[in-house]
Amino acid sequence: MSAETDQLSLRDFHRLASFIEGYSGIKMPHAKKTMVEGRLRRRARALGLDTLGEYCRSLFEDGALVGEAVNLIDAVTTNKTDFFRELPHFRYLIDQAVPELMGGDVRAGLDRPLKVWSAACSNGAEPYSLAMALDDFGSPIRGFHFSVLATDICTEVLTTATEAIYPLDMISPVPTAMCRRYILKCRDPDRPCFRISPRIRSMVQFGRLNLMDDRYPIEDDWDVIFCRNILIYFDKATQEAVVRRLTEHLRPGGYLFVGHTESVAGFTLPLQPVANSVFRKK
């Protein structure tokens, strides 16, 4: 069957959209129907199913949904990201947030490791950017240590993140000095790629986490949380619920960074705006 004739019925699309939003919080309006069809055709073929109708029957009528949920979410989620995306956030982190967390005296260091969480980390570009920026900042400061936790709902991008191998055209946002210190370019001219250095990779821990879960099974003492460019896919009530749970995992005085096009305006939360899309827990 051709792609033109193998399409989702409105009933199947609505069932899929309802499940995807309930599971992940991501809205699937009708405008995304063609995108969903294209991605799920590949998934159906991988399962040996001939049509999208057979795939949906296996999910909703034959009991396959529980075992297939993670693969379904992997297939339909969009994971667009870059190194040092929204650069002003990284500048604020290094110039303002970290010195404030250190009591205004960077020479004094911290009596504990700085804890940073990259939620919705996608392919790892964000947490590795954080680790590079923090290592570059802290290398001349005696006793400065940090750790980065990176989580995402999508297992496919977490595999990419753990491998830390990226196409060479993603390297351009990385500052030249950091490229020299933290980037390993492939010497094979037929493989235009690079890998994050072992030093930086050792500073980042990856794990799967669904922001829609009622509880996050991680510590509640993070100094910095980056949760950027994912809230836009949620409705307002879901946005507030997710930001509330994130805020509960911040230390008092800790910082929450959201995407430049995102807002927490109107939410009843103990967050004070300190810069564009940057908030500090009261």
C-alpha positions in Angstrom: 0.0 0.0 0.0 1.3 3.5 -0.9 1.7 6.3 1.6 -1.0 8.2 -0.3 -3.6 5.4 0.5 -2.2 4.3 3.9 -3.6 7.0 6.1 -5.0 7.1 9.6 -8.8 7.2 9.9 -10.0 10.2 12.0 -11.0 7.8 14.7 -7.6 6.2 14.9 -5.9 9.6 14.8 -8.1 10.9 17.6 -7.3 7.8 19.7 -3.6 8.2 19.1 -3.7 12.0 19.8 -5.6 11.4 23.1 -3.1 8.7 24.3 -0.1 10.8 23.3 -1.3 13.9 25.2 -2.4 11.9 28.2 0.9 10.0 28.4 3.4 12.8 27.5 1.4 16.0 27.7 2.2 16.8 24.0 -0.7 18.0 22.0 -1.4 16.5 18.6 -3.7 18.8 16.6 -5.1 17.6 13.3 -2.4 19.7 11.5 0.1 17.1 12.7 -1.8 14.1 11.2 0.5 13.8 8.2 3.6 14.0 10.3 2.2 11.3 12.7 1.3 9.1 9.7 4.8 9.3 8.3 6.5 8.4 11.5 4.2 5.6 12.4 4.4 4.0 9.0 8.1 3.3 9.8 7.1 1.9 13.2 4.4 -0.3 11.7 6.9 -1.7 9.2 9.4 -2.5 12.0 6.7 -4.6 13.6 5.8 -6.4 10.4 2.4 -4.7 10.0 1.2 -3.7 6.6 -0.9 -0.6 7.4 -1.5 2.1 9.9 -5.0 0.6 10.5 -3.3 -2.7 11.6 -1.0 -0.8 13.8 -3.8 1.0 15.6 -5.8 -2.2 15.9 -2.8 -3.9 17.6 -2.6 -0.9 20.0 -6.2 -0.3 20.9 -7.9 -3.6 20.3 -5.3 -6.3 20.7 -3.6 -5.1 23.9 -0.3 -4.0 22.5 -0.4 -0.5 23.7 1.3 -1.1 27.1 4.3 -2.7 25.5 4.4 -0.3 22.6 3.9 3.0 24.5 7.6 4.0 24.7 8.3 3.2 21.1 5.1 5.2 20.0 6.2 8.2 22.0 9.8 7.9 20.6 8.4 7.9 17.1 6.2 11.0 17.4 8.2 13.3 19.6 10.2 16.1 18.0 13.7 16.5 19.3 15.1 19.7 17.8 18.1 21.1 19.7 21.5 22.7 19.3 24.6 23.2 21.3 24.5 26.5 23.3 20.9 27.0 22.1 19.6 30.4 23.4 23.1 31.5 24.3 22.0 34.3 26.7 20.9 31.6 29.1 24.4 30.2 29.3 25.8 33.7 29.8 23.4 34.4 32.6 24.2 31.0 34.2 27.9 31.7 34.3 27.9 35.5 34.9 25.0 35.7 37.4 23.4 32.5 38.6 26.5 30.5 39.6 28.2 33.4 41.3 25.0 34.1 43.3 24.8 30.5 44.3 28.4 30.8 45.5 27.5 33.7 47.7 28.9 36.3 45.4 32.5 35.2 46.0 33.5 32.8 43.3 37.0 32.4 44.8 35.4 30.8 47.9 33.9 28.0 45.8 31.1 25.8 47.2 31.2 23.4 50.1 29.4 20.9 47.9 29.1 20.1 44.2 26.8 22.4 42.2 23.8 20.3 41.0 22.3 21.0 37.5 19.4 19.2 35.9 18.7 19.3 32.2 15.0 18.2 31.9 13.8 17.3 28.3 17.5 17.0 27.3 16.8 15.6 23.8 20.0 14.4 22.1 22.4 15.7 24.8 23.4 19.0 23.2 22.0 21.0 26.2 23.6 19.0 29.1 26.9 18.8 27.3 26.8 22.5 26.7 26.1 23.0 30.4 29.0 20.8 31.4 31.4 22.6 29.0 30.3 26.0 30.3 30.6 25.0 33.9 33.9 23.2 33.5 35.3 26.2 31.7 34.1 28.5 34.4 35.2 26.4 37.3 38.6 25.1 36.1 40.5 28.0 37.7 38.5 27.8 41.0 39.9 25.5 43.6 37.4 23.1 44.9 34.7 23.8 42.3 32.7 20.7 41.4 29.5 20.1 39.7 27.3 17.4 38.3 24.7 17.4 35.5 21.6 15.1 35.3 20.0 14.9 31.9 16.6 13.3 31.4 14.1 12.8 28.5 11.1 10.8 27.7 12.5 9.5 24.4 14.8 6.5 24.7 16.1 7.0 21.1 17.6 10.4 21.8 19.0 9.2 25.1 21.0 6.6 23.2 22.3 9.3 21.0 23.2 11.5 24.0 25.0 8.7 25.7 27.1 7.9 22.6 27.9 11.7 22.3 28.7 11.5 18.6 27.2 14.3 16.5 27.4 15.5 12.8 30.1 18.1 12.2 27.6 20.7 11.2 26.4 20.9 14.8 29.7 22.2 16.0 29.5 25.8 14.9 27.8 27.2 18.1 30.5 25.8 20.3 33.1 28.5 21.2 36.5 28.0 19.6 38.3 27.6 23.0 35.8 25.0 24.1 36.1 23.1 20.8 39.9 22.8 21.5 39.3 21.5 25.0 36.2 19.4 24.8 35.6 18.3 21.2 37.2 15.3 19.4 36.8 15.5 15.6 36.7 12.3 13.6 39.9 11.9 11.5 38.1 9.9 8.9 37.1 12.3 6.0 34.2 10.0 5.1 32.8 10.5 8.6 32.1 14.3 9.2 31.4 14.0 12.9 32.7 14.8 16.4 32.5 13.4 19.8 32.3 15.0 23.3 35.5 14.4 25.3 35.6 11.7 28.0 36.1 14.4 30.6 32.8 16.2 29.8 30.9 12.9 29.2 31.9 11.8 32.7 30.2 14.8 34.2 26.7 14.1 32.7 24.4 11.3 33.8 21.5 10.3 31.6 18.1 8.7 32.5 14.6 8.4 31.3 11.9 10.6 32.9 8.4 11.5 31.9 7.6 15.1 33.0 3.9 14.1 33.1 4.5 11.7 36.0 3.0 12.7 39.3 6.3 12.3 41.1 9.9 12.6 39.8 12.1 9.9 41.4 15.1 12.2 41.9 16.5 14.5 44.6 14.8 17.8 45.5 17.9 19.9 46.0 18.9 21.1 42.5 20.6 24.4 42.2 19.7 24.9 38.5 17.1 23.3 36.3 16.9 23.8 32.6 13.5 22.8 31.1 13.4 24.6 27.8 11.3 24.5 24.7 9.0 21.6 25.9 6.4 23.6 27.8 5.1 25.0 24.5 3.8 21.6 23.6 1.6 21.4 26.7 -1.7 23.1 27.5 -1.7 25.8 30.2 -2.9 23.4 33.0 -0.2 20.9 32.2 2.5 23.6 32.0 1.6 24.8 35.5 1.6 21.3 36.9 5.0 20.5 35.3 6.6 23.8 36.5 5.2 23.2 40.0 6.8 19.8 40.2 10.1 21.2 38.8 10.0 24.0 41.4 9.5 21.5 44.2 12.9 19.9 43.2 14.7 23.3 43.3 16.7 24.4 46.4 15.5 27.8 47.8 17.4 30.3 45.8 17.8 27.9 42.9 17.2 28.9 39.3 14.7 27.6 36.7 15.4 28.3 33.0 12.6 27.9 30.5 12.6 28.6 26.7 12.7 32.1 25.5 9.2 31.7 24.0 7.8 30.2 27.1 6.3 31.8 30.2 5.2 31.0 33.7 3.1 34.1 34.0 -0.1 33.6 36.0 1.2 30.5 37.8 0.9 30.6 41.6 4.4 29.5 42.3 7.3 30.7 44.5 9.3 31.9 41.5 10.7 35.3 41.0 11.7 36.5 37.5 15.3 37.6 37.3 15.9 37.7 33.6 14.2 36.8 30.3 12.8 33.3 30.9 14.9 32.8 34.0 13.3 32.5 37.5 14.6 32.1 41.0 12.9 30.1 43.7 12.0 32.3 46.7 
